[in-house]
Amino acid sequence: MACWAITTMGIGATGRLVAAVVLLGGMAQAAEIKVMSSAGTKAAYLGLVPQFERASGNKVTTVFPPSIELMTRLKNGEVVDLVITAGPAIDQLVKAGRIVPESRVDLARSGVGVAVRAGAPRPDIGSAEALGNALLAARSIAISSGPSGVYLAGLFERMGIADTLKPKLRRVVGEPVGAVVARGEAEIGFQQVSELLPVPGIDFVGPLPPAIQEITVFAAGLHVHAGEPQAAEALVKFLTSPAAHEAFRKAGMDPG
């Protein structure tokens, strides 16, 4: 069995040195790993992949389609080596025969957060009631087309304000909700915390109150027709290694 090691790798603001060893068998030469991923883990993932490439000699090519498009492309037969998206979507793809059964590995968890344009007044979101009042007072609201947007649509129904909010609600497709908020096209925006934090031009107000928070688990799974399954498994091992944990935490996620 061949192996490669990452030693004294520095990641994170503190410059703390960490080490990780990933074992990889059966690879005689560098591989190109094709990954299709939703945007939930994008900030941490993009910081980690170059480190994996340098250490392993492999190349990683990644596309980040919107969640609905990701599911459509895979169910329609598109083949990659590794899929990273919300855990329930991975489970659906297993049932659809697109992901290897038992290959699911949870990478990180993220809650839903709230953002406003940089410098704008920050609404009170300290309780479900306060959040409801902020939504009713807002002139425009943006939510995603992914898991957080699906959850919020149901939340607004349960709060009894869905019909009132409908005329000023925008479902964002193909870009971060934060980008719409930063341009002033929505007064308040909701998306995974990990997707809001990297966006310039916004102020992160905070996560949803605990009583109404929704935690999404993001997971990886091997495609049943993966051309480089061993290399893809090595990438997953690195993304779940202690060396990767700090990157996920910095992106507003809980690793593992």
C-alpha positions as CSV (number, residue, x, y, z in Angstrom):
1,M,0.0,0.0,0.0
2,A,1.3,3.4,-1.0
3,C,0.8,6.3,1.4
4,W,1.4,10.0,1.5
5,A,1.6,12.3,4.4
6,I,0.8,15.9,5.2
7,T,3.2,17.2,7.9
8,T,3.4,20.4,9.8
9,M,0.7,22.0,7.6
10,G,-0.4,25.4,8.9
11,I,-4.0,26.4,8.5
12,G,-6.2,28.9,10.4
13,A,-5.6,32.4,11.6
14,T,-3.3,31.2,14.5
15,G,-0.9,29.6,12.2
16,R,-1.1,26.4,14.3
17,L,0.8,23.5,12.9
18,V,-1.2,20.4,12.4
19,A,-0.4,17.0,10.8
20,A,-2.6,14.5,9.0
21,V,-1.8,11.2,7.3
22,V,-4.0,9.8,4.6
23,L,-3.4,6.3,3.4
24,L,-4.1,5.5,-0.2
25,G,-3.7,2.1,-1.9
26,G,-3.4,1.1,-5.5
27,M,-2.5,4.4,-7.1
28,A,0.5,4.2,-9.5
29,Q,0.2,7.7,-10.8
30,A,-1.5,11.0,-10.2
31,A,-5.3,11.0,-10.7
32,E,-7.8,13.7,-11.7
33,I,-10.7,13.7,-9.2
34,K,-14.0,15.1,-10.5
35,V,-16.2,16.5,-7.8
36,M,-19.7,18.0,-7.9
37,S,-20.6,19.9,-4.8
38,S,-23.3,22.2,-3.5
39,A,-22.1,25.5,-2.1
40,G,-22.6,24.8,1.6
41,T,-19.0,23.6,2.2
42,K,-17.4,25.7,-0.6
43,A,-15.5,28.2,1.5
44,A,-13.7,25.6,3.6
45,Y,-13.4,23.2,0.7
46,L,-11.7,25.6,-1.6
47,G,-9.1,26.4,1.1
48,L,-8.4,22.7,1.7
49,V,-8.2,21.2,-1.8
50,P,-5.0,23.0,-2.9
51,Q,-3.3,21.5,0.2
52,F,-4.6,18.0,-0.7
53,E,-3.3,18.5,-4.3
54,R,0.1,19.5,-3.2
55,A,0.5,16.6,-0.8
56,S,-1.0,13.9,-3.0
57,G,0.0,15.0,-6.5
58,N,-3.6,14.5,-7.6
59,K,-5.7,17.2,-9.4
60,V,-9.2,18.0,-8.2
61,T,-11.7,19.5,-10.6
62,T,-14.9,20.8,-8.9
63,V,-18.2,22.3,-10.1
64,F,-20.7,24.0,-7.8
65,P,-24.1,24.0,-9.4
66,P,-27.2,25.1,-7.4
67,S,-28.6,22.2,-5.3
68,I,-31.6,21.5,-7.6
69,E,-29.4,21.5,-10.7
70,L,-26.9,19.2,-9.0
71,M,-29.6,16.6,-8.3
72,T,-31.0,16.9,-11.8
73,R,-27.7,16.4,-13.5
74,L,-26.8,13.4,-11.4
75,K,-30.2,11.8,-11.7
76,N,-30.0,12.3,-15.5
77,G,-26.8,10.3,-15.7
78,E,-23.9,12.8,-15.3
79,V,-20.8,11.0,-13.8
80,V,-18.3,12.4,-11.4
81,D,-16.1,10.7,-8.8
82,L,-17.4,12.4,-5.7
83,V,-20.5,14.2,-4.7
84,I,-20.7,16.7,-1.8
85,T,-24.1,18.0,-0.8
86,A,-26.7,17.9,2.0
87,G,-26.9,14.5,3.7
88,P,-30.6,13.9,2.7
89,A,-29.7,14.6,-0.9
90,I,-26.9,12.0,-0.7
91,D,-29.4,9.5,0.7
92,Q,-31.7,10.3,-2.2
93,L,-28.9,9.7,-4.7
94,V,-28.1,6.4,-3.0
95,K,-31.7,5.3,-3.5
96,A,-31.6,6.5,-7.1
97,G,-28.6,4.3,-7.8
98,R,-26.1,7.1,-8.3
99,I,-24.1,7.0,-5.1
100,V,-22.4,3.8,-3.7
101,P,-24.4,2.5,-0.7
102,E,-22.5,2.9,2.6
103,S,-20.1,5.4,1.0
104,R,-21.7,8.4,2.7
105,V,-19.3,10.3,5.0
106,D,-20.5,13.4,6.9
107,L,-18.1,16.3,6.5
108,A,-19.6,19.2,8.5
109,R,-22.8,20.8,9.9
110,S,-24.1,24.3,9.4
111,G,-27.0,26.3,10.7
112,V,-29.0,29.0,8.9
113,G,-27.9,32.6,9.3
114,V,-29.2,36.1,8.7
115,A,-27.4,39.0,6.9
116,V,-28.1,42.6,6.0
117,R,-26.2,45.0,3.7
118,A,-23.0,46.3,5.2
119,G,-23.7,49.3,7.5
120,A,-27.5,48.7,7.5
121,P,-29.4,48.6,10.8
122,R,-29.3,45.1,12.3
123,P,-32.7,43.7,13.1
124,D,-33.4,41.9,16.4
125,I,-33.4,38.2,15.7
126,G,-32.9,37.1,19.3
127,S,-36.2,35.1,19.4
128,A,-38.7,33.6,17.0
129,E,-41.1,36.5,17.8
130,A,-38.4,39.1,17.2
131,L,-37.4,37.5,13.9
132,G,-41.1,37.4,12.8
133,N,-41.4,41.1,13.5
134,A,-38.2,41.8,11.6
135,L,-39.5,39.9,8.6
136,L,-42.8,41.7,8.7
137,A,-41.0,45.1,8.8
138,A,-38.5,44.3,6.0
139,R,-39.2,45.7,2.6
140,S,-37.6,42.7,0.8
141,I,-36.3,39.3,1.8
142,A,-34.0,36.8,0.1
143,I,-33.7,33.1,0.7
144,S,-31.9,30.4,-1.2
145,S,-33.2,27.7,-3.5
146,G,-31.3,25.1,-1.5
147,P,-32.0,23.3,1.8
148,S,-32.1,26.5,3.9
149,G,-34.6,28.0,1.5
150,V,-36.8,25.0,1.7
151,Y,-36.7,25.0,5.5
152,L,-37.5,28.8,5.7
153,A,-40.5,28.5,3.4
154,G,-41.9,25.9,5.8
155,L,-40.9,28.0,8.8
156,F,-42.8,31.0,7.5
157,E,-45.8,28.8,7.0
158,R,-45.6,27.6,10.6
159,M,-45.2,31.1,11.9
160,G,-48.3,32.1,10.0
161,I,-46.7,34.9,8.0
162,A,-46.0,33.1,4.6
163,D,-48.9,34.9,2.8
164,T,-47.8,38.3,4.1
165,L,-44.2,37.8,3.1
166,K,-44.8,36.3,-0.3
167,P,-44.9,39.6,-2.3
168,K,-41.5,40.6,-0.9
169,L,-39.8,37.2,-0.9
170,R,-37.1,36.4,-3.5
171,R,-35.7,32.9,-4.0
172,V,-32.1,33.2,-5.2
173,V,-30.8,30.8,-7.7
174,G,-27.2,30.6,-9.0
175,E,-25.5,32.9,-6.6
176,P,-25.1,33.4,-2.9
177,V,-28.0,35.1,-1.1
178,G,-25.4,37.5,0.4
179,A,-24.5,38.9,-3.0
180,V,-28.2,39.9,-3.6
181,V,-28.2,41.6,-0.1
182,A,-24.8,43.3,-0.8
183,R,-26.3,44.9,-4.0
184,G,-29.2,46.2,-2.0
185,E,-31.7,44.0,-3.8
186,A,-32.9,42.5,-0.6
187,E,-33.0,44.1,2.8
188,I,-32.5,40.9,4.7
189,G,-31.1,37.6,3.6
190,F,-31.1,34.0,4.9
191,Q,-28.7,31.2,4.0
192,Q,-26.4,28.7,5.5
193,V,-23.9,30.5,7.8
194,S,-21.1,29.0,5.8
195,E,-22.4,30.5,2.6
196,L,-23.0,34.0,4.1
197,L,-19.7,34.6,5.9
198,P,-17.4,34.7,2.8
199,V,-19.6,37.3,1.0
200,P,-18.2,40.8,0.9
201,G,-20.5,43.8,1.4
202,I,-22.8,42.3,4.0
203,D,-23.0,42.2,7.8
204,F,-23.6,38.9,9.4
205,V,-26.4,39.5,12.0
206,G,-26.2,36.0,13.5
207,P,-27.7,32.5,13.4
208,L,-31.4,31.8,13.7
209,P,-32.6,31.6,17.3
210,P,-32.0,28.1,18.7
211,A,-35.8,27.3,19.0
212,I,-36.2,27.6,15.2
213,Q,-32.7,26.8,14.0
214,E,-32.2,24.1,11.3
215,I,-28.9,22.3,11.1
216,T,-27.9,20.8,7.8
217,V,-25.4,18.0,7.6
218,F,-23.2,18.1,4.5
219,A,-21.9,14.8,3.3
220,A,-19.8,13.2,0.6
221,G,-20.5,10.1,-1.4
222,L,-18.8,8.1,-4.2
223,H,-20.5,7.9,-7.5
224,V,-21.2,4.4,-8.6
225,H,-19.4,4.9,-11.8
226,A,-16.4,6.9,-10.4
227,G,-13.3,6.6,-12.5
228,E,-11.0,7.4,-9.6
229,P,-12.7,5.9,-6.5
230,Q,-9.5,5.4,-4.5
231,A,-8.3,9.0,-5.1
232,A,-11.8,10.3,-4.2
233,E,-11.7,8.3,-1.0
234,A,-8.4,9.8,-0.2
235,L,-9.8,13.3,-0.6
236,V,-12.7,12.4,1.7
237,K,-10.2,11.1,4.3
238,F,-8.3,14.4,4.1
239,L,-11.5,16.5,4.4
240,T,-12.5,14.6,7.5
241,S,-9.0,14.6,9.1
242,P,-8.0,16.8,12.1
243,A,-6.0,19.0,9.7
244,A,-9.3,20.1,8.0
245,H,-11.3,20.8,11.2
246,E,-10.1,24.3,11.7
247,A,-10.9,25.3,8.1
248,F,-14.5,24.1,8.6
249,R,-14.8,26.0,11.9
250,K,-13.4,29.2,10.4
251,A,-16.1,28.9,7.7
252,G,-18.8,28.8,10.4
253,M,-19.4,25.0,10.4
254,D,-19.0,22.2,12.9
255,P,-16.7,19.5,11.4
256,G,-17.6,15.8,11.5
